[in-house]
Amino acid sequence: MTGEGIIQIHNVTKTYRNGSEALVDLNLEIQKGDFLFVTGPSGSGKSTLLKLLYGEEKPNPGQGEVIVDGAPMHRLKGDRLALLRRRLGIVFQDYKLLPRRTVEENIAFVLQAQGYTKTEITRRMPSALKVVGLQHKATCFPSQLSGGEQQRVSIARAIVSTPPILLADEPTGNLDPDNSRQILAILRKLNEAGMTIVVTSHDEAFIRSANRPMVQIRNGQILSGPE
Ligand SMILES: Nc1ncnc2c1ncn2[C@@H]1O[C@H](COP(=O)(O)OP(=O)(O)OP(=O)(O)O)[C@@H](O)[C@H]1O
């Protein structure tokens, strides 16, 4: 450990209230510009790991530190947490799009919430749509899109504010191999442009085909990697 990673997880143990030990004394450091896969079977702790990175969950009191882009996520709450989250793009397996908003409204919504001006939102929209190849779907509603397209909208929404870090929790979990490859190609492009990317997936064959560093988690501990 050099202690200089853009993401640092130090000796983190996370036990849920019902007694589930999701992570046990886990250490992981991710450098700026890395593209890392986190894999492991269902229940191994992948989602919990990402939740700690975006502050949705905290380690047990006194049991570990989570530093993201210099901020102590294990301690941040309220407005300070909300501010730091703006520096993270987050993508979920189930897309989490607003059904009554169009593609561009879904993407604009995040920027509006962050206080961007209309002019700035209009300026950013075309490149966000272009990265995911959906310029022609800007005025469609989510129900008019395929699963793969919906996931691409959720990626556009995550990166429209150009965050330095993108976290994706099972982004291809609901997609067929073709769509999964498209998502992977987009993530690669974002990584080549300098974004640090962390992706969870239980699909080891898919990860191996991606040929990227990966860590394996079992029972809340790192079994191997990054390798
Ligand atoms: N909110 C919660 N309350 C109680 N236990 C939880 C909670 N979330 C997760 N767990 C438990 O913590 C452990 C790790 O869960 P986690 O969701 O992090 O695993 P995962 O590897 O992401 O699994 P999957 O691939 O199925 O999403 C599991 O035993 C799970 O049952």
PDBQT file of the ligand as one rigid body, heavy atoms in Angstrom, charges set to zero:
ROOT
HETATM    1  N1  LIG A 301     -29.068  -4.139   3.902  1.00  0.00    +0.000 N 
HETATM    2  C1  LIG A 301     -28.623  -5.333   4.343  1.00  0.00    +0.000 A 
HETATM    3  N2  LIG A 301     -29.017  -5.815   5.530  1.00  0.00    +0.000 NA
HETATM    4  C2  LIG A 301     -28.553  -7.000   5.986  1.00  0.00    +0.000 A 
HETATM    5  N3  LIG A 301     -27.683  -7.785   5.325  1.00  0.00    +0.000 NA
HETATM    6  C3  LIG A 301     -27.256  -7.360   4.122  1.00  0.00    +0.000 A 
HETATM    7  C4  LIG A 301     -27.698  -6.119   3.569  1.00  0.00    +0.000 A 
HETATM    8  N4  LIG A 301     -27.112  -5.955   2.355  1.00  0.00    +0.000 NA
HETATM    9  C5  LIG A 301     -26.340  -7.053   2.178  1.00  0.00    +0.000 A 
HETATM   10  N5  LIG A 301     -26.431  -7.891   3.235  1.00  0.00    +0.000 N 
HETATM   11  C6  LIG A 301     -25.696  -9.161   3.414  1.00  0.00    +0.000 C 
HETATM   12  O1  LIG A 301     -24.303  -8.892   3.308  1.00  0.00    +0.000 OA
HETATM   13  C7  LIG A 301     -23.630  -9.898   2.545  1.00  0.00    +0.000 C 
HETATM   14  C8  LIG A 301     -22.977  -9.254   1.319  1.00  0.00    +0.000 C 
HETATM   15  O2  LIG A 301     -24.006  -8.740   0.459  1.00  0.00    +0.000 OA
HETATM   16  P1  LIG A 301     -23.700  -7.927  -0.886  1.00  0.00    +0.000 P 
HETATM   17  O3  LIG A 301     -24.997  -7.431  -1.402  1.00  0.00    +0.000 OA
HETATM   18  O4  LIG A 301     -22.635  -6.948  -0.618  1.00  0.00    +0.000 OA
HETATM   19  O5  LIG A 301     -23.120  -9.097  -1.811  1.00  0.00    +0.000 OA
HETATM   20  P2  LIG A 301     -22.926  -9.151  -3.383  1.00  0.00    +0.000 P 
HETATM   21  O6  LIG A 301     -21.627  -9.837  -3.593  1.00  0.00    +0.000 OA
HETATM   22  O7  LIG A 301     -23.081  -7.802  -3.966  1.00  0.00    +0.000 OA
HETATM   23  O8  LIG A 301     -24.107 -10.072  -3.831  1.00  0.00    +0.000 OA
HETATM   24  P3  LIG A 301     -24.959 -10.076  -5.219  1.00  0.00    +0.000 P 
HETATM   25  O9  LIG A 301     -23.990 -10.490  -6.300  1.00  0.00    +0.000 OA
HETATM   26  O10 LIG A 301     -26.012 -11.112  -4.960  1.00  0.00    +0.000 OA
HETATM   27  O11 LIG A 301     -25.487  -8.692  -5.388  1.00  0.00    +0.000 OA
HETATM   28  C9  LIG A 301     -24.693 -10.939   2.210  1.00  0.00    +0.000 C 
HETATM   29  O12 LIG A 301     -24.642 -11.927   3.185  1.00  0.00    +0.000 OA
HETATM   30  C10 LIG A 301     -25.992 -10.164   2.314  1.00  0.00    +0.000 C 
HETATM   31  O13 LIG A 301     -27.049 -11.011   2.671  1.00  0.00    +0.000 OA
ENDROOT
TORSDOF 0
